[in-house]
Every structure is written in C-alpha cells, then in structure tokens.
Amino acid sequence: MSSKNILEIFGGNVQKYRKEKQISQEKLAEIAGVHRTYVGMIERAEKNITLRNMEKIAKALKVEIKDLLE
C-alpha cells in the first residue's frame, strides 16, 4: 500500500472521478444526498466517511466502492 492514508486515497479518487464526469462538488453532494461542504471535506481527507456515505458517493459517481479505495 502507498504512503497515503485511506482518507487521502478515497478523497483523491472522489475528486478524480468527479472531475472526469465534469460535475461540481455541489452537484455531487446533491446527487448523493449529502451536504455540499461534506464533499469538499472528503476530498481534502478531513472527514472520516461512513460506509453508508461511501456507498452514496460511489453510486452518485457511478463507480464501485472499490474504485474509490484503490
């Protein structure tokens, strides 16, 4: 495993897939049903995300949870 911690890996992948799909943090939050500031906190690895919210984010991005953890 790399030297990055799991929150940095997850947050970086959320940002990568969000940008690939050309959607804003606000739009992702709306689709996922979470607060808009929460997405930014996830992407900056400031928030320890729950499994439920991990699933919501993955579904909103139309990717598998495992894709956000690699």
Distance bins in CASP14 RR format, pairs under 12 A and 6 or more apart:
PFRMAT RR
TARGET T0000
AUTHOR 0000-0000-0000
RMODE 2
METHOD distances of the structure
MODEL  1
1 8 0 0 0 0 0 1 0 0 0 0 0
1 9 0 0 0 0 1 0 0 0 0 0 0
1 69 0 0 0 0 0 1 0 0 0 0 0
1 70 0 0 0 0 0 1 0 0 0 0 0
2 8 0 0 0 0 1 0 0 0 0 0 0
2 9 1 0 0 1 0 0 0 0 0 0 0
2 12 0 0 0 0 0 1 0 0 0 0 0
2 69 0 0 0 0 0 1 0 0 0 0 0
2 70 0 0 0 0 0 1 0 0 0 0 0
3 9 0 0 0 0 0 1 0 0 0 0 0
4 10 0 0 0 0 1 0 0 0 0 0 0
4 11 0 0 0 0 1 0 0 0 0 0 0
4 12 0 0 0 0 1 0 0 0 0 0 0
4 13 0 0 0 0 0 1 0 0 0 0 0
4 45 0 0 0 0 1 0 0 0 0 0 0
4 69 0 0 0 0 0 1 0 0 0 0 0
4 70 0 0 0 0 0 1 0 0 0 0 0
5 11 0 0 0 0 0 1 0 0 0 0 0
5 12 0 0 0 0 0 1 0 0 0 0 0
5 45 1 0 0 1 0 0 0 0 0 0 0
5 46 0 0 0 0 0 1 0 0 0 0 0
5 48 0 0 0 0 0 1 0 0 0 0 0
5 69 0 0 0 0 0 1 0 0 0 0 0
6 12 0 0 0 0 0 1 0 0 0 0 0
6 13 0 0 0 0 0 1 0 0 0 0 0
6 42 0 0 0 0 0 1 0 0 0 0 0
6 45 0 0 0 0 1 0 0 0 0 0 0
6 48 0 0 0 0 1 0 0 0 0 0 0
6 49 0 0 0 0 1 0 0 0 0 0 0
6 54 0 0 0 0 0 1 0 0 0 0 0
6 68 0 0 0 0 0 1 0 0 0 0 0
6 69 1 0 0 1 0 0 0 0 0 0 0
6 70 0 0 0 0 0 1 0 0 0 0 0
7 13 0 0 0 0 0 1 0 0 0 0 0
7 14 0 0 0 0 0 1 0 0 0 0 0
7 41 0 0 0 0 1 0 0 0 0 0 0
7 42 0 0 0 0 1 0 0 0 0 0 0
7 43 0 0 0 0 0 1 0 0 0 0 0
7 44 0 0 0 0 1 0 0 0 0 0 0
7 45 1 1 0 0 0 0 0 0 0 0 0
7 46 1 0 0 1 0 0 0 0 0 0 0
7 47 1 0 0 1 0 0 0 0 0 0 0
7 48 1 0 0 1 0 0 0 0 0 0 0
7 49 1 0 0 1 0 0 0 0 0 0 0
7 54 0 0 0 0 0 1 0 0 0 0 0
7 68 0 0 0 0 0 1 0 0 0 0 0
7 69 0 0 0 0 0 1 0 0 0 0 0
8 14 0 0 0 0 0 1 0 0 0 0 0
8 15 0 0 0 0 0 1 0 0 0 0 0
8 42 0 0 0 0 0 1 0 0 0 0 0
8 43 0 0 0 0 1 0 0 0 0 0 0
8 44 0 0 0 0 1 0 0 0 0 0 0
8 45 1 0 1 0 0 0 0 0 0 0 0
8 46 0 0 0 0 0 1 0 0 0 0 0
8 47 0 0 0 0 0 1 0 0 0 0 0
8 48 0 0 0 0 0 1 0 0 0 0 0
8 68 0 0 0 0 0 1 0 0 0 0 0
8 69 0 0 0 0 0 1 0 0 0 0 0
9 15 0 0 0 0 0 1 0 0 0 0 0
9 16 0 0 0 0 0 1 0 0 0 0 0
9 42 0 0 0 0 0 1 0 0 0 0 0
9 43 0 0 0 0 0 1 0 0 0 0 0
9 45 0 0 0 0 1 0 0 0 0 0 0
9 49 0 0 0 0 0 1 0 0 0 0 0
9 66 0 0 0 0 0 1 0 0 0 0 0
9 67 0 0 0 0 0 1 0 0 0 0 0
9 68 0 0 0 0 1 0 0 0 0 0 0
9 69 1 0 0 1 0 0 0 0 0 0 0
9 70 1 0 0 1 0 0 0 0 0 0 0
10 16 0 0 0 0 0 1 0 0 0 0 0
10 17 0 0 0 0 0 1 0 0 0 0 0
10 39 0 0 0 0 0 1 0 0 0 0 0
10 41 0 0 0 0 0 1 0 0 0 0 0
10 42 1 0 0 1 0 0 0 0 0 0 0
10 43 0 0 0 0 1 0 0 0 0 0 0
10 44 0 0 0 0 0 1 0 0 0 0 0
10 45 1 0 0 1 0 0 0 0 0 0 0
10 46 0 0 0 0 0 1 0 0 0 0 0
10 47 0 0 0 0 1 0 0 0 0 0 0
10 48 0 0 0 0 1 0 0 0 0 0 0
10 49 1 0 0 1 0 0 0 0 0 0 0
10 50 0 0 0 0 0 1 0 0 0 0 0
10 51 0 0 0 0 0 1 0 0 0 0 0
10 53 0 0 0 0 0 1 0 0 0 0 0
10 54 1 0 0 1 0 0 0 0 0 0 0
10 57 0 0 0 0 1 0 0 0 0 0 0
10 58 0 0 0 0 0 1 0 0 0 0 0
10 61 0 0 0 0 0 1 0 0 0 0 0
10 63 0 0 0 0 0 1 0 0 0 0 0
10 65 0 0 0 0 1 0 0 0 0 0 0
10 66 0 0 0 0 0 1 0 0 0 0 0
10 67 0 0 0 0 0 1 0 0 0 0 0
10 68 1 0 1 0 0 0 0 0 0 0 0
10 69 1 0 0 1 0 0 0 0 0 0 0
10 70 0 0 0 0 1 0 0 0 0 0 0
11 17 0 0 0 0 1 0 0 0 0 0 0
11 18 0 0 0 0 1 0 0 0 0 0 0
11 19 0 0 0 0 0 1 0 0 0 0 0
11 25 0 0 0 0 0 1 0 0 0 0 0
11 28 0 0 0 0 0 1 0 0 0 0 0
11 38 0 0 0 0 0 1 0 0 0 0 0
11 39 0 0 0 0 1 0 0 0 0 0 0
11 40 0 0 0 0 1 0 0 0 0 0 0
11 41 0 0 0 0 1 0 0 0 0 0 0
11 42 1 0 1 0 0 0 0 0 0 0 0
11 43 1 0 1 0 0 0 0 0 0 0 0
11 44 1 0 0 1 0 0 0 0 0 0 0
11 45 1 0 1 0 0 0 0 0 0 0 0
11 46 0 0 0 0 1 0 0 0 0 0 0
11 47 0 0 0 0 1 0 0 0 0 0 0
11 48 0 0 0 0 0 1 0 0 0 0 0
11 49 0 0 0 0 1 0 0 0 0 0 0
11 54 0 0 0 0 0 1 0 0 0 0 0
11 57 0 0 0 0 1 0 0 0 0 0 0
11 58 0 0 0 0 0 1 0 0 0 0 0
11 61 0 0 0 0 0 1 0 0 0 0 0
11 68 1 0 0 1 0 0 0 0 0 0 0
11 69 0 0 0 0 1 0 0 0 0 0 0
12 18 0 0 0 0 1 0 0 0 0 0 0
12 19 0 0 0 0 1 0 0 0 0 0 0
12 20 0 0 0 0 0 1 0 0 0 0 0
12 39 0 0 0 0 0 1 0 0 0 0 0
12 40 0 0 0 0 0 1 0 0 0 0 0
12 42 0 0 0 0 1 0 0 0 0 0 0
12 43 1 0 0 1 0 0 0 0 0 0 0
12 44 0 0 0 0 1 0 0 0 0 0 0
12 45 1 0 0 1 0 0 0 0 0 0 0
12 57 0 0 0 0 0 1 0 0 0 0 0
12 61 0 0 0 0 0 1 0 0 0 0 0
12 67 0 0 0 0 0 1 0 0 0 0 0
12 68 0 0 0 0 1 0 0 0 0 0 0
12 69 0 0 0 0 0 1 0 0 0 0 0
12 70 0 0 0 0 0 1 0 0 0 0 0
13 19 0 0 0 0 0 1 0 0 0 0 0
13 20 0 0 0 0 0 1 0 0 0 0 0
13 42 0 0 0 0 0 1 0 0 0 0 0
13 43 0 0 0 0 1 0 0 0 0 0 0
13 45 0 0 0 0 0 1 0 0 0 0 0
13 49 0 0 0 0 0 1 0 0 0 0 0
13 54 0 0 0 0 0 1 0 0 0 0 0
13 57 0 0 0 0 1 0 0 0 0 0 0
13 58 0 0 0 0 1 0 0 0 0 0 0
13 61 0 0 0 0 1 0 0 0 0 0 0
13 63 0 0 0 0 1 0 0 0 0 0 0
13 64 0 0 0 0 0 1 0 0 0 0 0
13 65 0 0 0 0 0 1 0 0 0 0 0
13 66 0 0 0 0 0 1 0 0 0 0 0
13 67 1 0 0 1 0 0 0 0 0 0 0
13 68 1 0 1 0 0 0 0 0 0 0 0
13 69 1 0 0 1 0 0 0 0 0 0 0
13 70 1 0 0 1 0 0 0 0 0 0 0
14 20 0 0 0 0 0 1 0 0 0 0 0
14 21 0 0 0 0 0 1 0 0 0 0 0
14 23 0 0 0 0 0 1 0 0 0 0 0
14 25 0 0 0 0 1 0 0 0 0 0 0
14 28 1 0 0 1 0 0 0 0 0 0 0
14 29 0 0 0 0 0 1 0 0 0 0 0
14 32 0 0 0 0 1 0 0 0 0 0 0
14 34 0 0 0 0 0 1 0 0 0 0 0
14 38 0 0 0 0 0 1 0 0 0 0 0
14 39 1 0 0 1 0 0 0 0 0 0 0
14 40 0 0 0 0 1 0 0 0 0 0 0
14 41 0 0 0 0 0 1 0 0 0 0 0
14 42 1 0 1 0 0 0 0 0 0 0 0
14 43 1 0 1 0 0 0 0 0 0 0 0
14 44 0 0 0 0 0 1 0 0 0 0 0
14 45 0 0 0 0 1 0 0 0 0 0 0
14 47 0 0 0 0 0 1 0 0 0 0 0
14 49 0 0 0 0 1 0 0 0 0 0 0
14 53 0 0 0 0 0 1 0 0 0 0 0
14 54 0 0 0 0 1 0 0 0 0 0 0
14 56 0 0 0 0 0 1 0 0 0 0 0
14 57 1 0 1 0 0 0 0 0 0 0 0
14 58 0 0 0 0 1 0 0 0 0 0 0
14 60 0 0 0 0 1 0 0 0 0 0 0
14 61 1 0 0 1 0 0 0 0 0 0 0
14 63 0 0 0 0 1 0 0 0 0 0 0
14 65 0 0 0 0 0 1 0 0 0 0 0
14 67 0 0 0 0 0 1 0 0 0 0 0
14 68 1 0 0 1 0 0 0 0 0 0 0
14 69 0 0 0 0 0 1 0 0 0 0 0
15 21 0 0 0 0 0 1 0 0 0 0 0
15 23 0 0 0 0 0 1 0 0 0 0 0
15 24 0 0 0 0 0 1 0 0 0 0 0
15 25 0 0 0 0 1 0 0 0 0 0 0
15 28 0 0 0 0 1 0 0 0 0 0 0
15 39 0 0 0 0 1 0 0 0 0 0 0
15 40 0 0 0 0 1 0 0 0 0 0 0
15 41 0 0 0 0 0 1 0 0 0 0 0
15 42 0 0 0 0 1 0 0 0 0 0 0
15 43 1 0 1 0 0 0 0 0 0 0 0
15 44 0 0 0 0 1 0 0 0 0 0 0
15 45 0 0 0 0 0 1 0 0 0 0 0
15 57 0 0 0 0 0 1 0 0 0 0 0
15 61 0 0 0 0 0 1 0 0 0 0 0
15 68 0 0 0 0 0 1 0 0 0 0 0
16 43 0 0 0 0 1 0 0 0 0 0 0
16 61 0 0 0 0 1 0 0 0 0 0 0
16 63 0 0 0 0 1 0 0 0 0 0 0
16 67 0 0 0 0 1 0 0 0 0 0 0
16 68 0 0 0 0 1 0 0 0 0 0 0
16 70 0 0 0 0 0 1 0 0 0 0 0
17 23 0 0 0 0 1 0 0 0 0 0 0
17 28 0 0 0 0 1 0 0 0 0 0 0
17 39 0 0 0 0 0 1 0 0 0 0 0
17 42 0 0 0 0 0 1 0 0 0 0 0
17 43 0 0 0 0 0 1 0 0 0 0 0
17 57 0 0 0 0 1 0 0 0 0 0 0
17 58 0 0 0 0 1 0 0 0 0 0 0
17 59 0 0 0 0 0 1 0 0 0 0 0
17 60 0 0 0 0 1 0 0 0 0 0 0
17 61 1 0 1 0 0 0 0 0 0 0 0
17 62 0 0 0 0 1 0 0 0 0 0 0
17 63 1 0 1 0 0 0 0 0 0 0 0
17 64 0 0 0 0 0 1 0 0 0 0 0
17 65 0 0 0 0 0 1 0 0 0 0 0
17 67 1 0 0 1 0 0 0 0 0 0 0
17 68 1 0 0 1 0 0 0 0 0 0 0
17 70 0 0 0 0 0 1 0 0 0 0 0
18 24 1 0 0 1 0 0 0 0 0 0 0
18 25 1 0 0 1 0 0 0 0 0 0 0
18 26 0 0 0 0 0 1 0 0 0 0 0
18 27 0 0 0 0 1 0 0 0 0 0 0
18 28 1 0 1 0 0 0 0 0 0 0 0
18 29 0 0 0 0 0 1 0 0 0 0 0
18 31 0 0 0 0 0 1 0 0 0 0 0
18 32 0 0 0 0 0 1 0 0 0 0 0
18 39 1 0 0 1 0 0 0 0 0 0 0
18 40 0 0 0 0 1 0 0 0 0 0 0
18 42 0 0 0 0 0 1 0 0 0 0 0
18 43 1 0 0 1 0 0 0 0 0 0 0
18 57 0 0 0 0 1 0 0 0 0 0 0
18 58 0 0 0 0 0 1 0 0 0 0 0
18 60 0 0 0 0 1 0 0 0 0 0 0
18 61 1 0 0 1 0 0 0 0 0 0 0
18 62 0 0 0 0 0 1 0 0 0 0 0
18 63 0 0 0 0 0 1 0 0 0 0 0
18 68 0 0 0 0 0 1 0 0 0 0 0
19 25 0 0 0 0 0 1 0 0 0 0 0
19 27 0 0 0 0 0 1 0 0 0 0 0
19 28 0 0 0 0 0 1 0 0 0 0 0
19 43 0 0 0 0 1 0 0 0 0 0 0
19 61 0 0 0 0 0 1 0 0 0 0 0
20 28 0 0 0 0 0 1 0 0 0 0 0
20 61 0 0 0 0 1 0 0 0 0 0 0
20 62 0 0 0 0 0 1 0 0 0 0 0
20 63 0 0 0 0 1 0 0 0 0 0 0
20 67 0 0 0 0 0 1 0 0 0 0 0
21 27 0 0 0 0 1 0 0 0 0 0 0
21 28 0 0 0 0 1 0 0 0 0 0 0
21 31 0 0 0 0 1 0 0 0 0 0 0
21 60 0 0 0 0 1 0 0 0 0 0 0
21 61 1 0 0 1 0 0 0 0 0 0 0
21 62 1 0 0 1 0 0 0 0 0 0 0
21 63 0 0 0 0 1 0 0 0 0 0 0
22 28 0 0 0 0 0 1 0 0 0 0 0
22 61 0 0 0 0 0 1 0 0 0 0 0
23 29 0 0 0 0 1 0 0 0 0 0 0
23 30 0 0 0 0 1 0 0 0 0 0 0
23 31 1 0 0 1 0 0 0 0 0 0 0
23 32 0 0 0 0 0 1 0 0 0 0 0
23 39 0 0 0 0 0 1 0 0 0 0 0
23 57 0 0 0 0 0 1 0 0 0 0 0
23 60 0 0 0 0 1 0 0 0 0 0 0
23 61 0 0 0 0 1 0 0 0 0 0 0
23 62 0 0 0 0 0 1 0 0 0 0 0
24 30 0 0 0 0 1 0 0 0 0 0 0
24 31 0 0 0 0 0 1 0 0 0 0 0
24 36 0 0 0 0 1 0 0 0 0 0 0
24 39 0 0 0 0 1 0 0 0 0 0 0
24 40 0 0 0 0 0 1 0 0 0 0 0
24 43 0 0 0 0 0 1 0 0 0 0 0
25 31 0 0 0 0 0 1 0 0 0 0 0
25 32 0 0 0 0 0 1 0 0 0 0 0
25 34 0 0 0 0 0 1 0 0 0 0 0
25 35 0 0 0 0 0 1 0 0 0 0 0
25 36 1 0 0 1 0 0 0 0 0 0 0
25 37 0 0 0 0 1 0 0 0 0 0 0
25 38 0 0 0 0 1 0 0 0 0 0 0
25 39 1 0 1 0 0 0 0 0 0 0 0
25 40 1 0 1 0 0 0 0 0 0 0 0
25 41 0 0 0 0 1 0 0 0 0 0 0
25 42 0 0 0 0 1 0 0 0 0 0 0
25 43 1 0 0 1 0 0 0 0 0 0 0
25 44 0 0 0 0 0 1 0 0 0 0 0
25 57 0 0 0 0 0 1 0 0 0 0 0
25 60 0 0 0 0 0 1 0 0 0 0 0
25 61 0 0 0 0 0 1 0 0 0 0 0
26 32 0 0 0 0 0 1 0 0 0 0 0
26 33 0 0 0 0 0 1 0 0 0 0 0
26 34 0 0 0 0 0 1 0 0 0 0 0
26 35 0 0 0 0 1 0 0 0 0 0 0
26 36 1 0 1 0 0 0 0 0 0 0 0
26 37 0 0 0 0 1 0 0 0 0 0 0
26 38 0 0 0 0 0 1 0 0 0 0 0
26 39 1 0 0 1 0 0 0 0 0 0 0
26 40 0 0 0 0 1 0 0 0 0 0 0
27 33 0 0 0 0 0 1 0 0 0 0 0
27 34 0 0 0 0 0 1 0 0 0 0 0
27 36 0 0 0 0 1 0 0 0 0 0 0
27 39 0 0 0 0 1 0 0 0 0 0 0
27 60 0 0 0 0 1 0 0 0 0 0 0
27 61 0 0 0 0 0 1 0 0 0 0 0
28 34 0 0 0 0 1 0 0 0 0 0 0
28 35 0 0 0 0 0 1 0 0 0 0 0
28 36 0 0 0 0 1 0 0 0 0 0 0
28 37 0 0 0 0 0 1 0 0 0 0 0
28 38 0 0 0 0 1 0 0 0 0 0 0
28 39 1 0 1 0 0 0 0 0 0 0 0
28 40 0 0 0 0 1 0 0 0 0 0 0
28 42 0 0 0 0 1 0 0 0 0 0 0
28 43 0 0 0 0 1 0 0 0 0 0 0
28 53 0 0 0 0 0 1 0 0 0 0 0
28 56 0 0 0 0 1 0 0 0 0 0 0
28 57 1 0 0 1 0 0 0 0 0 0 0
28 58 0 0 0 0 0 1 0 0 0 0 0
28 59 0 0 0 0 0 1 0 0 0 0 0
28 60 1 0 1 0 0 0 0 0 0 0 0
28 61 1 0 0 1 0 0 0 0 0 0 0
28 62 0 0 0 0 0 1 0 0 0 0 0
28 63 0 0 0 0 0 1 0 0 0 0 0
29 35 1 0 0 1 0 0 0 0 0 0 0
29 36 1 0 1 0 0 0 0 0 0 0 0
29 37 0 0 0 0 1 0 0 0 0 0 0
29 38 1 0 0 1 0 0 0 0 0 0 0
29 39 1 0 1 0 0 0 0 0 0 0 0
29 40 0 0 0 0 1 0 0 0 0 0 0
29 41 0 0 0 0 0 1 0 0 0 0 0
29 42 0 0 0 0 1 0 0 0 0 0 0
29 43 0 0 0 0 0 1 0 0 0 0 0
29 53 0 0 0 0 0 1 0 0 0 0 0
29 56 0 0 0 0 1 0 0 0 0 0 0
29 57 0 0 0 0 1 0 0 0 0 0 0
29 60 0 0 0 0 1 0 0 0 0 0 0
29 61 0 0 0 0 0 1 0 0 0 0 0
30 36 1 0 0 1 0 0 0 0 0 0 0
30 38 0 0 0 0 0 1 0 0 0 0 0
30 39 0 0 0 0 1 0 0 0 0 0 0
30 56 0 0 0 0 0 1 0 0 0 0 0
30 60 0 0 0 0 1 0 0 0 0 0 0
31 39 0 0 0 0 0 1 0 0 0 0 0
31 56 0 0 0 0 1 0 0 0 0 0 0
31 57 0 0 0 0 1 0 0 0 0 0 0
31 58 0 0 0 0 0 1 0 0 0 0 0
31 59 0 0 0 0 1 0 0 0 0 0 0
31 60 1 0 1 0 0 0 0 0 0 0 0
31 61 0 0 0 0 1 0 0 0 0 0 0
31 62 0 0 0 0 1 0 0 0 0 0 0
32 38 0 0 0 0 1 0 0 0 0 0 0
32 39 1 0 0 1 0 0 0 0 0 0 0
32 40 0 0 0 0 0 1 0 0 0 0 0
32 42 0 0 0 0 1 0 0 0 0 0 0
32 49 0 0 0 0 0 1 0 0 0 0 0
32 52 0 0 0 0 0 1 0 0 0 0 0
32 53 1 0 0 1 0 0 0 0 0 0 0
32 54 0 0 0 0 0 1 0 0 0 0 0
32 55 0 0 0 0 1 0 0 0 0 0 0
32 56 1 0 1 0 0 0 0 0 0 0 0
32 57 1 0 1 0 0 0 0 0 0 0 0
32 58 0 0 0 0 1 0 0 0 0 0 0
32 59 1 0 0 1 0 0 0 0 0 0 0
32 60 1 1 0 0 0 0 0 0 0 0 0
32 61 0 0 0 0 1 0 0 0 0 0 0
32 62 0 0 0 0 0 1 0 0 0 0 0
33 39 0 0 0 0 1 0 0 0 0 0 0
33 52 0 0 0 0 0 1 0 0 0 0 0
33 53 0 0 0 0 1 0 0 0 0 0 0
33 55 0 0 0 0 0 1 0 0 0 0 0
33 56 1 0 0 1 0 0 0 0 0 0 0
33 57 0 0 0 0 1 0 0 0 0 0 0
33 59 0 0 0 0 0 1 0 0 0 0 0
33 60 1 0 0 1 0 0 0 0 0 0 0
34 40 0 0 0 0 0 1 0 0 0 0 0
34 41 0 0 0 0 0 1 0 0 0 0 0
34 42 0 0 0 0 1 0 0 0 0 0 0
34 47 0 0 0 0 0 1 0 0 0 0 0
34 49 0 0 0 0 1 0 0 0 0 0 0
34 50 0 0 0 0 0 1 0 0 0 0 0
34 52 0 0 0 0 1 0 0 0 0 0 0
34 53 1 0 0 1 0 0 0 0 0 0 0
34 54 0 0 0 0 0 1 0 0 0 0 0
34 55 0 0 0 0 0 1 0 0 0 0 0
34 56 1 0 0 1 0 0 0 0 0 0 0
34 57 1 0 0 1 0 0 0 0 0 0 0
34 59 0 0 0 0 0 1 0 0 0 0 0
34 60 0 0 0 0 1 0 0 0 0 0 0
35 41 0 0 0 0 1 0 0 0 0 0 0
35 42 0 0 0 0 0 1 0 0 0 0 0
35 47 0 0 0 0 0 1 0 0 0 0 0
35 53 0 0 0 0 0 1 0 0 0 0 0
35 56 0 0 0 0 0 1 0 0 0 0 0
36 42 0 0 0 0 0 1 0 0 0 0 0
36 43 0 0 0 0 0 1 0 0 0 0 0
37 43 0 0 0 0 0 1 0 0 0 0 0
37 44 0 0 0 0 0 1 0 0 0 0 0
37 46 0 0 0 0 0 1 0 0 0 0 0
37 47 0 0 0 0 1 0 0 0 0 0 0
38 44 0 0 0 0 0 1 0 0 0 0 0
38 46 0 0 0 0 1 0 0 0 0 0 0
38 47 1 0 0 1 0 0 0 0 0 0 0
38 48 0 0 0 0 0 1 0 0 0 0 0
38 49 0 0 0 0 1 0 0 0 0 0 0
38 50 0 0 0 0 0 1 0 0 0 0 0
38 53 1 0 0 1 0 0 0 0 0 0 0
38 54 0 0 0 0 0 1 0 0 0 0 0
38 56 0 0 0 0 0 1 0 0 0 0 0
38 57 0 0 0 0 1 0 0 0 0 0 0
38 60 0 0 0 0 0 1 0 0 0 0 0
39 46 0 0 0 0 0 1 0 0 0 0 0
39 47 0 0 0 0 1 0 0 0 0 0 0
39 49 0 0 0 0 0 1 0 0 0 0 0
39 53 0 0 0 0 1 0 0 0 0 0 0
39 56 0 0 0 0 0 1 0 0 0 0 0
39 57 1 0 0 1 0 0 0 0 0 0 0
39 60 0 0 0 0 1 0 0 0 0 0 0
39 61 0 0 0 0 0 1 0 0 0 0 0
40 46 1 0 0 1 0 0 0 0 0 0 0
40 47 0 0 0 0 1 0 0 0 0 0 0
40 49 0 0 0 0 0 1 0 0 0 0 0
40 57 0 0 0 0 0 1 0 0 0 0 0
41 47 1 0 1 0 0 0 0 0 0 0 0
41 48 0 0 0 0 1 0 0 0 0 0 0
41 49 0 0 0 0 1 0 0 0 0 0 0
41 53 0 0 0 0 0 1 0 0 0 0 0
41 57 0 0 0 0 0 1 0 0 0 0 0
42 48 0 0 0 0 1 0 0 0 0 0 0
42 49 1 0 1 0 0 0 0 0 0 0 0
42 50 0 0 0 0 0 1 0 0 0 0 0
42 53 0 0 0 0 1 0 0 0 0 0 0
42 54 0 0 0 0 1 0 0 0 0 0 0
42 56 0 0 0 0 0 1 0 0 0 0 0
42 57 1 0 0 1 0 0 0 0 0 0 0
42 58 0 0 0 0 0 1 0 0 0 0 0
42 60 0 0 0 0 0 1 0 0 0 0 0
42 61 0 0 0 0 0 1 0 0 0 0 0
42 68 0 0 0 0 1 0 0 0 0 0 0
43 49 0 0 0 0 0 1 0 0 0 0 0
43 57 0 0 0 0 0 1 0 0 0 0 0
43 61 0 0 0 0 0 1 0 0 0 0 0
43 68 0 0 0 0 0 1 0 0 0 0 0
47 53 0 0 0 0 1 0 0 0 0 0 0
47 54 0 0 0 0 0 1 0 0 0 0 0
47 57 0 0 0 0 0 1 0 0 0 0 0
48 54 0 0 0 0 0 1 0 0 0 0 0
49 55 0 0 0 0 1 0 0 0 0 0 0
49 56 0 0 0 0 1 0 0 0 0 0 0
49 57 1 0 0 1 0 0 0 0 0 0 0
49 58 0 0 0 0 0 1 0 0 0 0 0
49 65 0 0 0 0 0 1 0 0 0 0 0
49 68 0 0 0 0 1 0 0 0 0 0 0
49 69 0 0 0 0 0 1 0 0 0 0 0
50 56 0 0 0 0 1 0 0 0 0 0 0
50 57 0 0 0 0 0 1 0 0 0 0 0
51 57 0 0 0 0 0 1 0 0 0 0 0
51 58 0 0 0 0 0 1 0 0 0 0 0
51 65 0 0 0 0 1 0 0 0 0 0 0
51 68 0 0 0 0 0 1 0 0 0 0 0
51 69 0 0 0 0 0 1 0 0 0 0 0
52 58 0 0 0 0 0 1 0 0 0 0 0
52 59 0 0 0 0 0 1 0 0 0 0 0
52 65 0 0 0 0 0 1 0 0 0 0 0
53 59 0 0 0 0 0 1 0 0 0 0 0
53 60 0 0 0 0 0 1 0 0 0 0 0
53 65 0 0 0 0 0 1 0 0 0 0 0
53 68 0 0 0 0 0 1 0 0 0 0 0
54 60 0 0 0 0 0 1 0 0 0 0 0
54 61 0 0 0 0 0 1 0 0 0 0 0
54 63 0 0 0 0 0 1 0 0 0 0 0
54 64 0 0 0 0 0 1 0 0 0 0 0
54 65 1 0 1 0 0 0 0 0 0 0 0
54 66 0 0 0 0 0 1 0 0 0 0 0
54 67 0 0 0 0 0 1 0 0 0 0 0
54 68 1 0 0 1 0 0 0 0 0 0 0
54 69 0 0 0 0 1 0 0 0 0 0 0
55 61 0 0 0 0 0 1 0 0 0 0 0
55 63 0 0 0 0 0 1 0 0 0 0 0
55 64 0 0 0 0 0 1 0 0 0 0 0
55 65 1 0 0 1 0 0 0 0 0 0 0
55 66 0 0 0 0 0 1 0 0 0 0 0
55 68 0 0 0 0 0 1 0 0 0 0 0
56 65 0 0 0 0 0 1 0 0 0 0 0
56 68 0 0 0 0 0 1 0 0 0 0 0
57 63 0 0 0 0 1 0 0 0 0 0 0
57 64 0 0 0 0 0 1 0 0 0 0 0
57 65 0 0 0 0 1 0 0 0 0 0 0
57 67 0 0 0 0 0 1 0 0 0 0 0
57 68 1 0 0 1 0 0 0 0 0 0 0
57 69 0 0 0 0 0 1 0 0 0 0 0
58 64 1 0 0 1 0 0 0 0 0 0 0
58 65 1 0 1 0 0 0 0 0 0 0 0
58 66 0 0 0 0 1 0 0 0 0 0 0
58 67 1 0 0 1 0 0 0 0 0 0 0
58 68 1 0 1 0 0 0 0 0 0 0 0
58 69 0 0 0 0 1 0 0 0 0 0 0
59 65 0 0 0 0 1 0 0 0 0 0 0
59 67 0 0 0 0 0 1 0 0 0 0 0
59 68 0 0 0 0 0 1 0 0 0 0 0
60 68 0 0 0 0 0 1 0 0 0 0 0
61 67 0 0 0 0 1 0 0 0 0 0 0
61 68 1 0 0 1 0 0 0 0 0 0 0
62 68 0 0 0 0 0 1 0 0 0 0 0
63 69 0 0 0 0 0 1 0 0 0 0 0
63 70 0 0 0 0 0 1 0 0 0 0 0
64 70 0 0 0 0 1 0 0 0 0 0 0
END
